[in-house]
Amino acid sequence: MILFLALLIAGIALIAIGAAVDGTLYLLSIGVLLLIADLLYLAARSVRRSCRRPAR
């Protein structure tokens, strides 16, 4: 979960810097890609976790 939060904070920071500073569109795109990767990581983790637990 710490990895998820660290990636989330880094993605938001890169998006904010990329949007605020002129000429750093690459930071904005890296931040968006990082957020997408972070959401995919969260989805994969929740799917794996739900498969392991038996239904009660």
mmCIF file as gemmi writes it, N, C-alpha and C atoms, coordinates in Angstrom:
data_model
loop_
_atom_site.group_PDB
_atom_site.id
_atom_site.type_symbol
_atom_site.label_atom_id
_atom_site.label_alt_id
_atom_site.label_comp_id
_atom_site.label_asym_id
_atom_site.label_entity_id
_atom_site.label_seq_id
_atom_site.pdbx_PDB_ins_code
_atom_site.Cartn_x
_atom_site.Cartn_y
_atom_site.Cartn_z
_atom_site.occupancy
_atom_site.B_iso_or_equiv
_atom_site.pdbx_formal_charge
_atom_site.auth_seq_id
_atom_site.auth_asym_id
_atom_site.pdbx_PDB_model_num
ATOM 1 N N . MET Axp A 1 ? 0.816 -1.195 0 1 0 ? 1 A 1
ATOM 2 C CA . MET Axp A 1 ? 0 0 0 1 0 ? 1 A 1
ATOM 3 C C . MET Axp A 1 ? 0.862 1.263 0 1 0 ? 1 A 1
ATOM 4 N N . ILE Axp A 2 ? 2.039 1.167 0.593 1 0 ? 2 A 1
ATOM 5 C CA . ILE Axp A 2 ? 2.94 2.319 0.605 1 0 ? 2 A 1
ATOM 6 C C . ILE Axp A 2 ? 3.421 2.624 -0.805 1 0 ? 2 A 1
ATOM 7 N N . LEU Axp A 3 ? 3.66 1.568 -1.597 1 0 ? 3 A 1
ATOM 8 C CA . LEU Axp A 3 ? 4.063 1.77 -2.988 1 0 ? 3 A 1
ATOM 9 C C . LEU Axp A 3 ? 2.964 2.496 -3.766 1 0 ? 3 A 1
ATOM 10 N N . PHE Axp A 4 ? 1.72 2.123 -3.537 1 0 ? 4 A 1
ATOM 11 C CA . PHE Axp A 4 ? 0.593 2.784 -4.199 1 0 ? 4 A 1
ATOM 12 C C . PHE Axp A 4 ? 0.546 4.266 -3.837 1 0 ? 4 A 1
ATOM 13 N N . LEU Axp A 5 ? 0.674 4.58 -2.579 1 0 ? 5 A 1
ATOM 14 C CA . LEU Axp A 5 ? 0.615 5.979 -2.149 1 0 ? 5 A 1
ATOM 15 C C . LEU Axp A 5 ? 1.799 6.785 -2.677 1 0 ? 5 A 1
ATOM 16 N N . ALA Axp A 6 ? 2.987 6.18 -2.698 1 0 ? 6 A 1
ATOM 17 C CA . ALA Axp A 6 ? 4.163 6.877 -3.206 1 0 ? 6 A 1
ATOM 18 C C . ALA Axp A 6 ? 4.008 7.178 -4.699 1 0 ? 6 A 1
ATOM 19 N N . LEU Axp A 7 ? 3.514 6.211 -5.469 1 0 ? 7 A 1
ATOM 20 C CA . LEU Axp A 7 ? 3.299 6.437 -6.89 1 0 ? 7 A 1
ATOM 21 C C . LEU Axp A 7 ? 2.204 7.464 -7.137 1 0 ? 7 A 1
ATOM 22 N N . LEU Axp A 8 ? 1.168 7.448 -6.311 1 0 ? 8 A 1
ATOM 23 C CA . LEU Axp A 8 ? 0.087 8.416 -6.44 1 0 ? 8 A 1
ATOM 24 C C . LEU Axp A 8 ? 0.581 9.833 -6.186 1 0 ? 8 A 1
ATOM 25 N N . ILE Axp A 9 ? 1.348 10.022 -5.142 1 0 ? 9 A 1
ATOM 26 C CA . ILE Axp A 9 ? 1.885 11.352 -4.814 1 0 ? 9 A 1
ATOM 27 C C . ILE Axp A 9 ? 2.858 11.819 -5.888 1 0 ? 9 A 1
ATOM 28 N N . ALA Axp A 10 ? 3.715 10.917 -6.377 1 0 ? 10 A 1
ATOM 29 C CA . ALA Axp A 10 ? 4.669 11.284 -7.427 1 0 ? 10 A 1
ATOM 30 C C . ALA Axp A 10 ? 3.943 11.67 -8.712 1 0 ? 10 A 1
ATOM 31 N N . GLY Axp A 11 ? 2.904 10.93 -9.048 1 0 ? 11 A 1
ATOM 32 C CA . GLY Axp A 11 ? 2.141 11.246 -10.261 1 0 ? 11 A 1
ATOM 33 C C . GLY Axp A 11 ? 1.458 12.586 -10.174 1 0 ? 11 A 1
ATOM 34 N N . ILE Axp A 12 ? 0.857 12.868 -9.038 1 0 ? 12 A 1
ATOM 35 C CA . ILE Axp A 12 ? 0.183 14.159 -8.859 1 0 ? 12 A 1
ATOM 36 C C . ILE Axp A 12 ? 1.19 15.308 -8.884 1 0 ? 12 A 1
ATOM 37 N N . ALA Axp A 13 ? 2.35 15.097 -8.267 1 0 ? 13 A 1
ATOM 38 C CA . ALA Axp A 13 ? 3.377 16.146 -8.268 1 0 ? 13 A 1
ATOM 39 C C . ALA Axp A 13 ? 3.893 16.405 -9.68 1 0 ? 13 A 1
ATOM 40 N N . LEU Axp A 14 ? 4.119 15.349 -10.452 1 0 ? 14 A 1
ATOM 41 C CA . LEU Axp A 14 ? 4.593 15.541 -11.826 1 0 ? 14 A 1
ATOM 42 C C . LEU Axp A 14 ? 3.552 16.236 -12.69 1 0 ? 14 A 1
ATOM 43 N N . ILE Axp A 15 ? 2.29 15.905 -12.492 1 0 ? 15 A 1
ATOM 44 C CA . ILE Axp A 15 ? 1.228 16.573 -13.242 1 0 ? 15 A 1
ATOM 45 C C . ILE Axp A 15 ? 1.168 18.059 -12.882 1 0 ? 15 A 1
ATOM 46 N N . ALA Axp A 16 ? 1.279 18.371 -11.604 1 0 ? 16 A 1
ATOM 47 C CA . ALA Axp A 16 ? 1.224 19.773 -11.179 1 0 ? 16 A 1
ATOM 48 C C . ALA Axp A 16 ? 2.408 20.564 -11.734 1 0 ? 16 A 1
ATOM 49 N N . ILE Axp A 17 ? 3.596 19.985 -11.685 1 0 ? 17 A 1
ATOM 50 C CA . ILE Axp A 17 ? 4.775 20.68 -12.204 1 0 ? 17 A 1
ATOM 51 C C . ILE Axp A 17 ? 4.689 20.818 -13.72 1 0 ? 17 A 1
ATOM 52 N N . GLY Axp A 18 ? 4.248 19.751 -14.393 1 0 ? 18 A 1
ATOM 53 C CA . GLY Axp A 18 ? 4.135 19.79 -15.846 1 0 ? 18 A 1
ATOM 54 C C . GLY Axp A 18 ? 3.107 20.786 -16.329 1 0 ? 18 A 1
ATOM 55 N N . ALA Axp A 19 ? 2.044 20.972 -15.569 1 0 ? 19 A 1
ATOM 56 C CA . ALA Axp A 19 ? 1.017 21.926 -15.967 1 0 ? 19 A 1
ATOM 57 C C . ALA Axp A 19 ? 1.423 23.365 -15.634 1 0 ? 19 A 1
ATOM 58 N N . ALA Axp A 20 ? 2.197 23.56 -14.576 1 0 ? 20 A 1
ATOM 59 C CA . ALA Axp A 20 ? 2.527 24.913 -14.127 1 0 ? 20 A 1
ATOM 60 C C . ALA Axp A 20 ? 3.713 25.52 -14.873 1 0 ? 20 A 1
ATOM 61 N N . VAL Axp A 21 ? 4.707 24.719 -15.18 1 0 ? 21 A 1
ATOM 62 C CA . VAL Axp A 21 ? 5.925 25.243 -15.791 1 0 ? 21 A 1
ATOM 63 C C . VAL Axp A 21 ? 5.827 25.112 -17.307 1 0 ? 21 A 1
ATOM 64 N N . ASP Axp A 22 ? 6.145 26.185 -17.988 1 0 ? 22 A 1
ATOM 65 C CA . ASP Axp A 22 ? 6.059 26.195 -19.454 1 0 ? 22 A 1
ATOM 66 C C . ASP Axp A 22 ? 7.201 25.368 -20.055 1 0 ? 22 A 1
ATOM 67 N N . GLY Axp A 23 ? 6.871 24.538 -21.021 1 0 ? 23 A 1
ATOM 68 C CA . GLY Axp A 23 ? 7.883 23.747 -21.705 1 0 ? 23 A 1
ATOM 69 C C . GLY Axp A 23 ? 8.172 22.406 -21.07 1 0 ? 23 A 1
ATOM 70 N N . THR Axp A 24 ? 7.384 21.999 -20.094 1 0 ? 24 A 1
ATOM 71 C CA . THR Axp A 24 ? 7.615 20.705 -19.445 1 0 ? 24 A 1
ATOM 72 C C . THR Axp A 24 ? 6.4 19.794 -19.637 1 0 ? 24 A 1
ATOM 73 N N . LEU Axp A 25 ? 5.976 19.716 -20.886 1 0 ? 25 A 1
ATOM 74 C CA . LEU Axp A 25 ? 4.848 18.857 -21.21 1 0 ? 25 A 1
ATOM 75 C C . LEU Axp A 25 ? 5.182 17.386 -20.983 1 0 ? 25 A 1
ATOM 76 N N . TYR Axp A 26 ? 6.46 17.043 -21.107 1 0 ? 26 A 1
ATOM 77 C CA . TYR Axp A 26 ? 6.86 15.656 -20.879 1 0 ? 26 A 1
ATOM 78 C C . TYR Axp A 26 ? 6.621 15.244 -19.423 1 0 ? 26 A 1
ATOM 79 N N . LEU Axp A 27 ? 6.762 16.16 -18.483 1 0 ? 27 A 1
ATOM 80 C CA . LEU Axp A 27 ? 6.468 15.827 -17.083 1 0 ? 27 A 1
ATOM 81 C C . LEU Axp A 27 ? 4.988 15.563 -16.884 1 0 ? 27 A 1
ATOM 82 N N . LEU Axp A 28 ? 4.163 16.319 -17.569 1 0 ? 28 A 1
ATOM 83 C CA . LEU Axp A 28 ? 2.72 16.109 -17.49 1 0 ? 28 A 1
ATOM 84 C C . LEU Axp A 28 ? 2.352 14.737 -18.04 1 0 ? 28 A 1
ATOM 85 N N . SER Axp A 29 ? 2.939 14.378 -19.171 1 0 ? 29 A 1
ATOM 86 C CA . SER Axp A 29 ? 2.62 13.075 -19.764 1 0 ? 29 A 1
ATOM 87 C C . SER Axp A 29 ? 3.168 11.927 -18.911 1 0 ? 29 A 1
ATOM 88 N N . ILE Axp A 30 ? 4.347 12.081 -18.332 1 0 ? 30 A 1
ATOM 89 C CA . ILE Axp A 30 ? 4.887 11.051 -17.448 1 0 ? 30 A 1
ATOM 90 C C . ILE Axp A 30 ? 4.009 10.905 -16.208 1 0 ? 30 A 1
ATOM 91 N N . GLY Axp A 31 ? 3.522 12.005 -15.674 1 0 ? 31 A 1
ATOM 92 C CA . GLY Axp A 31 ? 2.638 11.952 -14.513 1 0 ? 31 A 1
ATOM 93 C C . GLY Axp A 31 ? 1.336 11.237 -14.808 1 0 ? 31 A 1
ATOM 94 N N . VAL Axp A 32 ? 0.762 11.492 -15.971 1 0 ? 32 A 1
ATOM 95 C CA . VAL Axp A 32 ? -0.482 10.809 -16.355 1 0 ? 32 A 1
ATOM 96 C C . VAL Axp A 32 ? -0.229 9.317 -16.534 1 0 ? 32 A 1
ATOM 97 N N . LEU Axp A 33 ? 0.867 8.965 -17.202 1 0 ? 33 A 1
ATOM 98 C CA . LEU Axp A 33 ? 1.195 7.548 -17.374 1 0 ? 33 A 1
ATOM 99 C C . LEU Axp A 33 ? 1.454 6.869 -16.035 1 0 ? 33 A 1
ATOM 100 N N . LEU Axp A 34 ? 2.076 7.579 -15.114 1 0 ? 34 A 1
ATOM 101 C CA . LEU Axp A 34 ? 2.327 7.025 -13.788 1 0 ? 34 A 1
ATOM 102 C C . LEU Axp A 34 ? 1.026 6.792 -13.034 1 0 ? 34 A 1
ATOM 103 N N . LEU Axp A 35 ? 0.07 7.702 -13.162 1 0 ? 35 A 1
ATOM 104 C CA . LEU Axp A 35 ? -1.226 7.514 -12.511 1 0 ? 35 A 1
ATOM 105 C C . LEU Axp A 35 ? -1.987 6.336 -13.12 1 0 ? 35 A 1
ATOM 106 N N . ILE Axp A 36 ? -1.907 6.172 -14.43 1 0 ? 36 A 1
ATOM 107 C CA . ILE Axp A 36 ? -2.566 5.037 -15.071 1 0 ? 36 A 1
ATOM 108 C C . ILE Axp A 36 ? -1.931 3.731 -14.612 1 0 ? 36 A 1
ATOM 109 N N . ALA Axp A 37 ? -0.6 3.691 -14.551 1 0 ? 37 A 1
ATOM 110 C CA . ALA Axp A 37 ? 0.09 2.494 -14.078 1 0 ? 37 A 1
ATOM 111 C C . ALA Axp A 37 ? -0.262 2.202 -12.625 1 0 ? 37 A 1
ATOM 112 N N . ASP Axp A 38 ? -0.417 3.242 -11.833 1 0 ? 38 A 1
ATOM 113 C CA . ASP Axp A 38 ? -0.771 3.089 -10.427 1 0 ? 38 A 1
ATOM 114 C C . ASP Axp A 38 ? -2.176 2.507 -10.277 1 0 ? 38 A 1
ATOM 115 N N . LEU Axp A 39 ? -3.109 2.959 -11.08 1 0 ? 39 A 1
ATOM 116 C CA . LEU Axp A 39 ? -4.464 2.416 -11.022 1 0 ? 39 A 1
ATOM 117 C C . LEU Axp A 39 ? -4.513 0.966 -11.49 1 0 ? 39 A 1
ATOM 118 N N . LEU Axp A 40 ? -3.707 0.63 -12.512 1 0 ? 40 A 1
ATOM 119 C CA . LEU Axp A 40 ? -3.629 -0.762 -12.96 1 0 ? 40 A 1
ATOM 120 C C . LEU Axp A 40 ? -3.025 -1.652 -11.883 1 0 ? 40 A 1
ATOM 121 N N . TYR Axp A 41 ? -2.023 -1.142 -11.173 1 0 ? 41 A 1
ATOM 122 C CA . TYR Axp A 41 ? -1.419 -1.886 -10.068 1 0 ? 41 A 1
ATOM 123 C C . TYR Axp A 41 ? -2.444 -2.13 -8.963 1 0 ? 41 A 1
ATOM 124 N N . LEU Axp A 42 ? -3.229 -1.12 -8.644 1 0 ? 42 A 1
ATOM 125 C CA . LEU Axp A 42 ? -4.253 -1.269 -7.612 1 0 ? 42 A 1
ATOM 126 C C . LEU Axp A 42 ? -5.319 -2.277 -8.039 1 0 ? 42 A 1
ATOM 127 N N . ALA Axp A 43 ? -5.725 -2.237 -9.295 1 0 ? 43 A 1
ATOM 128 C CA . ALA Axp A 43 ? -6.728 -3.185 -9.782 1 0 ? 43 A 1
ATOM 129 C C . ALA Axp A 43 ? -6.191 -4.609 -9.769 1 0 ? 43 A 1
ATOM 130 N N . ALA Axp A 44 ? -4.953 -4.802 -10.199 1 0 ? 44 A 1
ATOM 131 C CA . ALA Axp A 44 ? -4.364 -6.14 -10.2 1 0 ? 44 A 1
ATOM 132 C C . ALA Axp A 44 ? -4.213 -6.673 -8.781 1 0 ? 44 A 1
ATOM 133 N N . ARG Axp A 45 ? -3.844 -5.809 -7.881 1 0 ? 45 A 1
ATOM 134 C CA . ARG Axp A 45 ? -3.68 -6.23 -6.488 1 0 ? 45 A 1
ATOM 135 C C . ARG Axp A 45 ? -5.023 -6.614 -5.867 1 0 ? 45 A 1
ATOM 136 N N . SER Axp A 46 ? -6.072 -5.876 -6.182 1 0 ? 46 A 1
ATOM 137 C CA . SER Axp A 46 ? -7.381 -6.194 -5.597 1 0 ? 46 A 1
ATOM 138 C C . SER Axp A 46 ? -7.949 -7.471 -6.201 1 0 ? 46 A 1
ATOM 139 N N . VAL Axp A 47 ? -7.68 -7.727 -7.471 1 0 ? 47 A 1
ATOM 140 C CA . VAL Axp A 47 ? -8.158 -8.96 -8.096 1 0 ? 47 A 1
ATOM 141 C C . VAL Axp A 47 ? -7.439 -10.159 -7.502 1 0 ? 47 A 1
ATOM 142 N N . ARG Axp A 48 ? -6.132 -10.059 -7.331 1 0 ? 48 A 1
ATOM 143 C CA . ARG Axp A 48 ? -5.374 -11.158 -6.736 1 0 ? 48 A 1
ATOM 144 C C . ARG Axp A 48 ? -5.824 -11.421 -5.309 1 0 ? 48 A 1
ATOM 145 N N . ARG Axp A 49 ? -6.083 -10.367 -4.579 1 0 ? 49 A 1
ATOM 146 C CA . ARG Axp A 49 ? -6.468 -10.525 -3.183 1 0 ? 49 A 1
ATOM 147 C C . ARG Axp A 49 ? -7.858 -11.136 -3.055 1 0 ? 49 A 1
ATOM 148 N N . SER Axp A 50 ? -8.76 -10.779 -3.955 1 0 ? 50 A 1
ATOM 149 C CA . SER Axp A 50 ? -10.129 -11.306 -3.865 1 0 ? 50 A 1
ATOM 150 C C . SER Axp A 50 ? -10.182 -12.782 -4.273 1 0 ? 50 A 1
ATOM 151 N N . CYS Axp A 51 ? -9.259 -13.241 -5.102 1 0 ? 51 A 1
ATOM 152 C CA . CYS Axp A 51 ? -9.249 -14.644 -5.52 1 0 ? 51 A 1
ATOM 153 C C . CYS Axp A 51 ? -8.771 -15.576 -4.432 1 0 ? 51 A 1
ATOM 154 N N . ARG Axp A 52 ? -7.971 -15.096 -3.539 1 0 ? 52 A 1
ATOM 155 C CA . ARG Axp A 52 ? -7.388 -15.942 -2.493 1 0 ? 52 A 1
ATOM 156 C C . ARG Axp A 52 ? -8.356 -16.215 -1.347 1 0 ? 52 A 1
ATOM 157 N N . ARG Axp A 53 ? -9.257 -15.317 -1.087 1 0 ? 53 A 1
ATOM 158 C CA . ARG Axp A 53 ? -10.16 -15.46 0.061 1 0 ? 53 A 1
ATOM 159 C C . ARG Axp A 53 ? -11.395 -16.273 -0.327 1 0 ? 53 A 1
ATOM 160 N N . PRO Axp A 54 ? -11.71 -17.284 0.44 1 0 ? 54 A 1
ATOM 161 C CA . PRO Axp A 54 ? -12.928 -18.039 0.139 1 0 ? 54 A 1
ATOM 162 C C . PRO Axp A 54 ? -14.163 -17.253 0.582 1 0 ? 54 A 1
ATOM 163 N N . ALA Axp A 55 ? -15.254 -17.467 -0.123 1 0 ? 55 A 1
ATOM 164 C CA . ALA Axp A 55 ? -16.516 -16.786 0.22 1 0 ? 55 A 1
ATOM 165 C C . ALA Axp A 55 ? -17.1 -17.396 1.481 1 0 ? 55 A 1
ATOM 166 N N . ARG Axp A 56 ? -17.63 -16.553 2.316 1 0 ? 56 A 1
ATOM 167 C CA . ARG Axp A 56 ? -18.215 -17.06 3.577 1 0 ? 56 A 1
ATOM 168 C C . ARG Axp A 56 ? -19.698 -17.121 3.489 1 0 ? 56 A 1
